[in-house]
């Protein structure tokens, strides 16, 4: 499968960003891509009010992405914002197929971390998504979702061979290292390819240093054995990568973590030391933890 990572840098203008999506989709398709993955917030960057730009999937922005996918004959994945009934928005990943179909995934895990409170303006989703692109099962996660392994194993069990992770990663000490480790770990957890596609670092320093998660670049594709097969720097880049999906079957035979996983007992039982208020580590008579 030929997959494009479209590491763009979104502005606060949805119309301009739609033109970027159209151009990058056509470019990637001309180089043989069958799936083109854009970042989270491709519609509009973080750090500005999101409710005024939010639209349903039958609105002009999603229709424009869908038209680009149909025209190029590819599947396009792109982050946008859709309205919620409670006055917030959903952080939505749009999946636009070459046949005009449109699917959505609303981000499950909201980024209430590192001083940012996404839940103030964004409502959580409730349903994971796996879709088919050229006969390949593709799961969807978004940004902060990458810190939650069970979502990735769930998607794998539902048939995902590739999991795409549109992202607008926040900058900060250690954050790039965490991003790279997490993308690799989730591929190992789920024995899938993981295509983690981030927003490029904004060239406007005021935006880049605003405190909003506006992107640091470093999109990455990791295979099911944890090998990084493609890695970008922080700048804008659109490129196409050939993925050998046979590696997934190989990994699930040799590294059979999905088959070998055991259910853990529920907490709070009579032998649960934490529930009983006992120390988790016992000390010997010399004060050393055993």
PETA-V420792 format. One record per residue. N is the residue number from 1. PSI is psi in whole degrees, 0 to 359 (none if undefined). NEAR is the number of other C-alpha atoms within 8 Angstrom. D_FIRST is the distance of its C-alpha to the first C-alpha in whole Angstrom. Layout:
n = <N N>
psi = <PSI PSI>
near = <NEAR NEAR>
d_first = <D_FIRST D_FIRST>
//
This chain:
n = <1 2 3 4 5 6 7 8 9 10 11 12 13 14 15 16 17 18 19 20 21 22 23 24 25 26 27 28 29 30 31 32 33 34 35 36 37 38 39 40 41 42 43 44 45 46 47 48 49 50 51 52 53 54 55 56 57 58 59 60 61 62 63 64 65 66 67 68 69 70 71 72 73 74 75 76 77 78 79 80 81 82 83 84 85 86 87 88 89 90 91 92 93 94 95 96 97 98 99 100 101 102 103 104 105 106 107 108 109 110 111 112 113 114 115 116 117 118 119 120 121 122 123 124 125 126 127 128 129 130 131 132 133 134 135 136 137 138 139 140 141 142 143 144 145 146 147 148 149 150 151 152 153 154 155 156 157 158 159 160 161 162 163 164 165 166 167 168 169 170 171 172 173 174 175 176 177 178 179 180 181 182 183 184 185 186 187 188 189 190 191 192 193 194 195 196 197 198 199 200 201 202 203 204 205 206 207 208 209 210 211 212 213 214 215 216 217 218 219 220 221 222 223 224 225 226 227 228 229 230 231 232 233 234 235 236 237 238 239 240 241 242 243 244 245 246 247 248 249 250 251 252 253 254 255 256 257 258 259 260 261 262 263 264 265 266 267 268 269 270 271 272 273 274 275 276 277 278 279 280 281 282 283 284 285 286 287 288 289 290>
psi = <134 117 133 134 119 88 92 175 105 145 191 15 102 324 316 321 326 320 323 317 316 312 317 325 313 318 312 319 324 341 14 6 144 341 127 121 120 168 170 150 29 331 317 136 160 165 1 161 132 334 319 337 350 139 153 172 349 10 174 327 311 322 321 318 319 318 322 320 315 315 322 346 36 171 133 134 125 142 136 186 134 155 149 152 342 13 347 190 165 139 98 139 119 131 111 117 164 347 9 354 150 126 165 148 124 127 127 313 115 146 77 72 160 36 2 138 85 327 346 326 350 133 145 148 181 351 126 165 130 129 169 133 116 37 4 133 124 121 160 132 167 123 255 337 332 347 3 95 326 331 319 320 326 314 320 318 337 6 3 130 338 136 124 141 81 135 148 85 141 144 163 168 127 354 322 315 317 315 312 319 316 318 321 315 320 328 319 318 318 355 51 166 140 120 99 107 114 162 138 156 128 141 339 112 329 322 315 328 17 342 344 152 85 2 147 7 216 43 151 138 128 139 174 347 4 11 128 116 347 137 132 168 205 355 167 133 137 121 162 138 136 121 129 98 347 338 332 311 320 315 322 347 313 324 73 54 327 319 329 349 137 146 134 147 149 146 168 6 176 340 14 106 326 318 330 0 15 156 146 339 133 143 142 185 355 9 8 142 135 none>
near = <9 11 13 14 14 13 16 14 11 12 9 7 9 11 7 8 13 12 8 9 12 11 8 10 13 10 8 14 12 7 7 8 15 14 12 15 14 17 17 15 15 16 14 14 11 10 10 6 7 11 9 5 9 11 12 8 10 7 8 7 12 12 10 10 13 15 9 12 16 12 7 10 10 13 13 16 12 15 15 14 14 12 12 9 5 4 8 12 14 14 14 12 16 15 11 14 14 13 6 10 8 10 7 9 13 12 14 10 8 12 9 9 6 4 5 9 9 9 10 7 9 11 11 12 10 6 7 10 9 12 7 8 11 6 5 9 12 14 14 13 15 13 11 10 12 12 6 8 9 6 10 13 11 8 15 13 8 7 9 14 14 12 15 14 14 17 15 14 12 11 11 6 5 6 9 11 7 8 8 9 8 10 14 13 9 12 16 12 10 12 17 14 13 17 13 12 18 18 18 14 13 11 6 6 7 6 11 13 7 7 9 11 10 16 16 15 16 12 13 15 13 16 15 15 10 10 8 10 8 8 9 10 7 9 9 10 9 11 8 12 9 7 7 6 8 6 9 12 8 8 12 12 7 6 8 9 10 10 6 6 6 4 4 4 4 5 6 9 7 6 6 9 9 9 10 9 6 7 7 6 6 7 9 8 5 5 6 7 7 6>
d_first = <0 4 6 10 13 16 19 22 25 27 30 33 32 30 30 29 26 25 26 23 21 21 21 18 16 17 17 13 13 15 13 10 8 7 8 11 13 17 19 22 25 23 26 29 29 31 35 36 37 34 36 37 34 32 31 30 27 29 30 30 27 25 25 25 21 21 22 20 17 18 19 16 14 12 12 14 15 19 22 25 28 30 33 35 38 40 40 37 33 30 27 25 21 20 17 17 15 15 18 20 20 21 20 22 22 25 25 27 29 31 31 35 35 36 39 36 37 34 36 39 37 33 34 31 29 29 26 23 19 16 15 12 9 8 10 8 11 11 15 17 19 21 23 26 24 23 26 26 24 25 23 20 21 22 19 17 20 19 16 14 11 10 13 13 17 18 21 25 26 30 31 34 35 33 30 27 28 28 24 23 24 23 20 20 22 20 17 20 21 19 17 13 11 13 12 16 17 20 23 24 28 30 32 35 37 39 35 34 37 38 37 34 30 29 27 27 23 21 18 16 13 14 13 15 18 18 17 17 14 14 18 19 23 25 25 23 19 16 14 10 8 6 5 7 7 10 12 12 15 16 17 19 21 22 22 23 24 23 25 28 28 32 33 36 39 40 42 46 47 51 49 47 49 47 48 52 52 52 51 47 49 52 54 57 60 59 57 54 51 50>
//
